[in-house]
Amino acid sequence: MGQALALEFERLGREVLVLESGGSAVDPAMAEVSRAEIVDAQRHAAMELTVARALGGTSWTWGGRCVAFDDIDWMDREFVADAHWPLRHDEIRPFYKRAAEILLCGNAEFTIPYRRKLSDGLTLDGVERWSREAKVILEHRALMLASERIRLNLKSTVTGLKLSADGRRVESLNVNAPDGARIVRARRIVLAMGGVETTRLLLHAQQSYPTHFGGVDGPLGRYYMGHVSGKIASIQLKDPEMIDDLDFKLDESGAYHRRRFMLTAESQLQHRVLNTAFWPDNPPFYDPSHGSGVLSAVFLALAFPPTGRVLLPEAIRLIHTGPKPYRLAAHLWNAILGAPRGAKDILGILADRFIRKPKKPGFIVRNRGGKYALHYHAEQVPNRDSRITLGNETDSFGVPRAVIDLRFVPQDVQSVIDSHAALDVALRANGIGHLEYWHPVEQLPERVYAQAADGFHQVGTTRMGEDPAESVVDAELKVHGLENLYLASSSVFPTTGQANSTLLAVAFALRLAKRLAAQNAGFTA
């Protein structure tokens, strides 16, 4: 978010000081600073994978997916507790266009009417868009380094906040810089450090100012959320050629987009389910029982770290390679049996990923039978007991490390199952196809729960709201009770929706930049 803020301030003709903890590129040694204690390692990825301390932040490591939140995400749903937004979608929607420009995902069309009208609560109108270059900092870095309006201090880590005597303002920041400890003062300050790291800094400050940020044991650090994602079924298409409608499409904006199956807002409310998106996908690469020479060849390339890390960001690579021990012999056998027929497909995949521009964000191995794994990406319900706290160990800058306790509850799991059931009915009613579950119905809850994990979409721990006792920031992203401190992070979202958080977080950052620039004030990001 710091990248988006700086670029927008520059565009608006305002000066900004950027304090970046890392350098101009990723230094793996800096990952140690973000290391956290994970209460349940099966539920949350290691922070070394989810944080990038470098100019551009996690744009170095994400996959490039851009998805808008849906109108239903902003509604008060009586079956989703603690899920109130203090503003409406229409207030943020105008900023999607500029966010799409910064994220290099083409235009801001996230709803494209499908070629035929669907019924029974099913829609294919929603699309996800993909950055032409996932490492968007590579597009913007030259401007940021050359700009006279952006004062960029690299390897400068904010380690603490000092408030004024009356506790109403941030008087200064404690900064660890290359030349030693520094004190930085600014009239307005925006923390754009990522969800967990922003929360960690505020919890550290709360140790000195216990009545701030909703008070000790208040909302700060609570309601930690991500998404529930995985596969429990296959989709059998009635017309195998329909897969063409569901594959990646390169549009006139020069970016890829893809349609997803979703339940309409009315259907979600009727079935009392959380927002979920579905799309046909390849079976898990790591399971050689798929029998595909192409998928096994891709798995073998990903399983070898030097090549796998070239093909995919490390976090995504690890998802596709799955748990060890690897069944290498079975994959080799698949690859041998699939050659030379699969060689053409593999060459096409490599060309799409490394030669053609923009590179295709993914691939699906088509089959004549029209049967594919079905991936789901589902909202997680707000849960006050899912939280981030501070531990006793400190990092190299003396800041206490985070203790992360990401929890999934029965409602998260049951909603995934109920959404699949509603989708199956709608697919059949529209003559599209049907679902085939991979496990007996009674085993579905444990299978969904086994896949429930996140750590990349860091939502909820500095949530926005009207009540300072129940939220950390207001609708303008200003911290309650402080006149000059703002947060630009997905951690301010009260709910997660089905979308990953990047596009909306950038849109909020742009809205904040516009408002601060209009005040003609100095600030620090």
QUIGIDA-V821818 format. One record per pair of residues at least 24 apart in sequence whose ideal C-beta (glycine too) atoms are under 8 Angstrom apart, sorted by the first residue. I is the first residue (numbers start at 1). J is the second residue. If there is no record, write none. Layout:
I/J
I/J
//
This chain:
1/57
1/192
1/488
1/489
1/505
1/506
1/509
2/57
2/190
2/192
2/193
2/488
2/525
3/55
3/56
3/57
3/59
3/102
3/136
3/137
3/140
3/144
4/99
4/102
4/488
4/506
4/509
4/510
4/513
5/190
5/192
5/488
5/509
5/512
5/513
5/525
6/144
6/150
6/152
6/525
7/102
7/140
7/143
7/144
8/98
8/102
8/509
8/510
8/513
8/514
8/517
9/149
9/150
9/513
9/516
9/517
9/523
9/525
10/143
10/144
10/147
10/149
10/150
12/513
12/514
12/517
13/149
13/517
14/149
14/516
14/517
14/520
15/149
15/150
15/151
15/522
16/149
16/150
16/151
16/523
16/524
16/525
17/151
17/153
17/184
17/186
17/523
17/524
17/525
18/144
18/150
18/151
18/152
18/153
18/524
18/525
19/153
19/156
19/157
19/158
19/173
19/175
19/184
19/524
19/525
20/54
20/55
20/152
20/153
20/154
20/155
20/156
21/53
21/155
21/156
21/157
21/158
21/193
22/52
22/53
22/54
22/55
22/154
22/155
23/54
23/55
23/154
23/155
24/54
24/55
24/141
24/145
24/154
25/54
25/55
25/60
26/52
26/53
26/54
26/60
26/61
27/53
27/54
30/54
32/395
32/396
33/157
33/395
33/396
33/397
34/196
34/197
34/395
35/395
35/401
36/196
36/401
36/402
36/403
36/404
37/391
37/393
37/401
37/402
37/403
37/404
38/404
39/403
39/404
39/405
39/406
40/405
40/406
40/407
42/453
43/406
43/407
43/408
43/452
43/453
43/454
44/404
44/406
44/453
44/454
44/455
45/315
45/453
45/454
45/455
45/456
46/455
47/196
47/402
47/404
47/455
49/314
49/315
49/318
49/455
50/194
50/196
50/315
50/455
50/456
50/458
51/194
51/196
51/197
53/157
54/137
55/137
55/141
55/144
55/152
55/154
56/135
56/136
56/137
56/138
56/140
56/141
57/137
57/194
58/194
59/134
59/135
59/136
59/137
60/135
60/137
61/313
61/314
61/315
62/134
62/313
62/456
62/502
63/130
63/134
63/313
63/316
63/361
64/103
64/105
64/130
64/131
64/133
64/134
64/361
65/128
65/129
65/130
65/361
65/500
65/502
66/99
66/100
66/103
66/105
66/128
66/129
66/130
66/131
66/502
66/503
67/110
67/128
67/129
67/277
67/498
67/499
67/500
67/503
68/96
68/108
68/110
68/499
68/503
68/504
69/497
69/499
69/504
70/126
70/262
70/265
70/275
70/497
70/498
70/499
71/265
72/265
72/268
72/269
72/275
73/275
73/379
73/495
73/497
73/499
75/265
77/269
79/272
80/274
80/381
80/382
80/495
81/381
81/382
82/223
82/382
82/384
82/494
83/381
83/382
83/494
83/495
84/465
84/494
85/464
85/494
85/495
86/464
86/465
86/466
86/471
86/474
86/475
87/475
91/475
91/511
92/504
92/507
92/508
92/511
95/507
95/508
95/510
95/511
96/503
96/507
98/507
98/510
99/503
99/506
99/507
99/510
100/129
100/503
102/136
102/140
102/506
102/510
103/131
103/136
103/502
103/503
103/506
104/131
104/132
104/133
104/136
104/139
104/255
105/129
105/130
105/131
105/132
105/255
105/503
106/132
106/251
106/253
106/254
106/255
106/257
107/251
107/253
107/255
109/257
112/257
112/259
114/245
114/259
115/245
118/426
118/430
119/426
119/429
119/430
120/267
120/425
120/426
120/429
120/430
121/263
121/264
121/266
121/267
121/270
121/271
121/422
121/426
122/261
122/262
122/263
122/264
122/267
122/423
122/426
122/427
122/429
122/430
122/432
123/261
123/262
123/263
123/264
124/245
124/259
124/260
124/261
124/262
125/259
126/259
126/260
126/262
126/277
127/257
127/258
127/259
127/260
128/257
128/258
128/260
128/277
128/499
129/255
129/256
129/257
130/248
130/255
130/256
130/257
130/258
130/358
130/361
131/255
132/254
132/255
132/357
132/358
133/358
134/313
134/361
153/177
156/182
157/397
158/191
158/193
158/201
159/201
159/397
159/398
159/399
160/201
160/204
160/205
160/208
160/399
161/201
161/205
161/485
163/205
163/209
163/212
163/482
167/209
167/211
167/212
167/481
168/481
168/482
168/483
169/482
169/483
169/484
169/485
170/482
170/484
170/485
173/524
176/397
184/524
186/484
186/522
186/523
186/524
187/484
187/521
187/522
187/523
188/484
188/486
188/516
188/519
188/521
188/522
188/523
188/524
189/484
189/485
189/486
189/523
189/524
190/486
190/487
190/488
190/512
190/516
190/523
190/524
190/525
191/485
191/486
191/487
191/488
191/489
192/487
192/488
192/489
192/509
192/525
193/489
194/458
194/489
195/458
195/459
195/460
195/461
195/462
195/489
195/490
195/491
196/388
196/402
196/404
196/458
196/461
196/491
198/462
198/487
198/489
198/491
199/388
199/402
199/461
199/462
199/491
200/388
200/390
200/399
200/400
200/401
200/402
201/399
202/462
202/472
203/388
203/389
203/390
203/400
203/402
204/390
204/399
204/400
207/390
207/400
212/479
212/481
212/482
213/462
213/472
213/479
213/480
214/468
214/469
214/470
214/471
214/472
214/480
215/469
218/469
218/470
219/463
219/465
219/469
219/470
219/471
219/472
220/461
220/462
220/472
221/387
221/388
221/389
221/461
222/384
222/385
222/386
222/387
222/460
222/461
223/382
223/383
223/384
223/386
223/387
223/460
223/461
223/463
223/494
224/383
224/386
224/387
224/388
224/404
224/405
224/406
224/407
224/458
224/459
224/460
224/461
225/380
225/381
225/382
225/383
225/386
225/454
225/457
225/459
225/460
225/495
225/496
226/380
226/406
226/453
226/454
226/455
226/456
226/457
226/458
226/459
226/496
227/377
227/378
227/379
227/380
227/454
227/457
227/496
227/498
227/500
228/376
228/377
228/378
228/379
228/380
228/408
228/412
228/413
228/416
228/448
228/451
228/452
228/454
229/375
229/376
229/377
229/378
229/451
229/454
230/375
230/376
230/448
230/451
230/452
231/281
231/283
231/284
231/373
231/374
231/375
231/376
231/438
231/451
232/376
232/416
232/417
232/420
232/437
232/438
232/439
232/444
232/447
232/448
232/451
233/373
233/374
233/420
233/435
233/436
233/437
233/438
234/371
234/372
234/373
234/374
234/435
234/436
234/438
235/278
235/280
235/371
235/372
235/373
235/374
235/427
235/433
235/434
235/435
235/436
236/369
236/370
236/371
236/433
236/434
236/435
236/436
237/280
237/370
237/371
237/372
237/432
237/433
238/370
238/431
238/432
238/433
239/370
240/367
240/368
240/369
240/370
241/370
242/370
242/432
242/433
243/280
243/364
243/366
243/370
243/372
246/279
246/280
247/364
248/360
248/361
248/362
248/363
250/358
250/360
254/358
255/358
256/358
256/360
256/361
261/423
261/427
262/498
263/419
263/422
263/423
263/426
267/422
267/426
271/418
271/419
271/422
272/418
273/415
273/418
273/419
273/422
274/378
274/379
274/380
274/381
274/411
274/412
274/415
274/419
275/378
275/379
275/497
275/498
276/376
276/377
276/378
276/379
276/415
276/416
276/419
276/498
277/376
277/377
277/378
277/498
277/499
278/374
278/375
278/376
278/377
278/423
279/374
279/375
280/364
280/372
280/373
280/374
280/375
281/364
281/372
281/373
281/374
281/375
282/363
282/364
282/365
282/372
282/373
283/373
284/320
284/322
284/373
285/320
285/321
285/322
286/320
286/321
286/322
286/323
286/326
286/327
287/322
288/327
288/330
288/331
288/333
288/334
290/334
291/334
292/334
292/338
292/342
292/365
293/334
293/335
293/336
293/337
293/338
293/339
293/341
293/342
294/338
294/342
294/345
294/346
294/349
294/365
295/334
295/365
296/330
296/331
296/332
296/334
296/335
296/338
297/331
297/334
297/335
297/338
297/342
297/346
298/346
298/349
299/331
300/328
300/331
300/332
300/335
303/328
311/353
315/456
370/433
371/436
374/435
376/416
376/419
376/420
377/498
377/500
378/412
378/415
378/416
378/419
378/498
379/415
379/495
379/496
379/497
379/498
380/408
380/412
380/454
380/496
381/409
381/411
381/412
381/415
382/460
382/494
382/495
383/407
383/409
386/460
387/461
388/461
404/455
406/453
406/454
406/455
408/449
408/452
410/445
412/452
413/445
413/448
413/449
413/452
414/445
416/448
417/444
417/445
417/448
456/500
457/490
457/496
457/500
457/501
458/489
458/490
458/491
458/501
459/490
459/491
459/493
459/495
459/496
459/501
460/491
460/493
460/494
460/495
460/496
461/491
462/487
462/489
462/491
462/492
463/491
463/492
463/493
463/494
464/492
464/493
464/494
465/494
476/512
476/515
477/508
477/512
486/512
486/516
488/512
488/525
//
